[in-house]
Amino acid sequence: MRAFCGINANKVASEIGIQIRWICPIQGFYSSWNNVSDEYKNLILQAVRDKFKVTENDVEGTELVDQVFNEKANLLYKDWKWRMNDFYTKTAKTAGLDAYQHPFQKMPLDDWKYMIDHVFKDPKREADREKQRIANEGNDDDGNDNEPNSNEGDDGGNT
């Protein structure tokens, strides 16, 4: 998989995750990153670019940079969904607590109720998740292609 590299690679990845959680709406939650509207994707990308200079050979906005951004955002979006579902499962099923009264990471209660009713408890989504899990088994890409550099600020230095 392609990834960001450079002294700020982890900060860039972290910022992408932060912006996803801030910008992507909970109510009307998208089933995958591919379904997130271009409007939200562009807002997230711009917010990251406002904080970090992300380049390929000192050129911003290349196809490779955009591809790495989308791959990382896809993984972070999946991780966010998984962590919410894991929290829900542990709260409701393992601890036996009322999940509706224990929202994920201080999420507004209305948003958390939406996630439970429309995402976690939706039988269609359960079936889709099982199909996706089966399809993803054994699908591991460990290719090592060119990786864009991530550098903070406008100093222009690649590391």
N, C-alpha and C positions, 0 to 999 in steps of 0.2 A: 504494500500500500504506500502511496505517496504521502508525505507529511511535511509540515513546516519544519525548517531547521534554522539555526542561528540562536543568538543569545536570548531572544525573546519568544522563541517558538512556543514554550509552555504558556507564557502570558497571552499570546495571541489565541491559542486554543482555549484557554480559560475565558478570555473575553468573548469568544464566539458563544460559548455555553451560557455566559451571563446574559448576553444580548438575546439569545434564543428564549431564555426564561422570561426576560423583560418584555419582549416584543410579540412573541407568538401568543395568540389568544388561547385561553383554556376553553372557554365556552365556544363550541364549534371546532374543538380540537381536531387537528389533522392526524390521519392515521399514520402518515410517514412524512419524512422531510420532502420527498418528491411531490407531495400534495400541498405543501405550504405554498401560498401564493407568491408570485415573483415580487410583489410589493413588499411583503414582509422580508423575503430573502434579501432584497436590495437594501432595505433599512438596516438589517443586521450587518450586512457586508460594509455599508457606509459607516456605521457606528464603530466597527473594528478598524476600518481604514482611518477614521478620525483620530484614533489613538496610536496606531502602529503603521509603520511603513512596511508593507509586505510586497516583496519584489522577486522577480526572476531575472538575474543578471542586471540589476538596477532598473528594471522596467516594471512599473506597476500595472495591474489589470491584464496580465497576459492570460491566455487560455489555460496554461498550467496552474497559475495562481488561483484562478476561478475554479478549476477542477479540484485542487487540493482543498480549497475552502468548502466546496460542496461535499466532498468526501468526509471532511472533519465534522461539518455541521450535521450531516446525516448520522454519523456515529454518536455525536453528542445529543441529538434529538432522540435517538433510540435509547440512549442511556438515561435521559431524563424521564422518558416514559417508563422504562424498566424500573427505575428507582421509585417512582410514584406507585407503580403496581406492586412492587416488593413491599413498600411501606404499608399499602392497603392490605395486602395478604397477611403480613405479620400482625397488623393491628386487628383485623377482623377475624382471621381464622386461627392464628397461633395464640394471640393474647386474649382473644375472646372479647375484645372491647368493641364498642359501637364506633365503627370507622367514620361515620358521619360526624361524630363529635371530636375526632382527632385528626385534623387536616395535616397534610404533608407540608413540612417546612413553613409554617405560618401562612399557608395559602388561604385566601379568603374563602369562607365557608361555602358560599354559593358556587364558587369555582370547583371546590373539592367535591361537593355534592354532584355537580355536573359530571366530573370525572368518574365517580363511582357509578352513577346511573347510566351514563351514555358510553362509557369506555370499558370499565372493569366488569360490569355486570351485563353488558350487551352480548347476548348469545351469538349474534353474527360475528362480532369482533373476536369472541373466543374461538370460533371455528377458523376465522382468518388467521389468528395468531398461531394456532396449531398447524395449519397448512404452511405458514411462513417458517415456523420452527423446523418442520420436516424438510422443507426446501433448502434451508440454510445449513443443515447438517453436513459437515465435511467440506463446506465451501470456504476455504481459507486462502486468501491471496497474500503471498509474502514477497511480491515483486518489489524491487528497489530501484525506482526510476529517479529522474532528476527531482530535486526537492527545492521549493522556493525558500528564500531567506526571509526571516521575520526580524525587523529592526524597529525599535521604538523611536518615535520622534522624527524630525526632519534632518537629522545629521547626515543622512545619506551613506553612512558606512555599513558595509556588509561584513558580517562575521560568521 
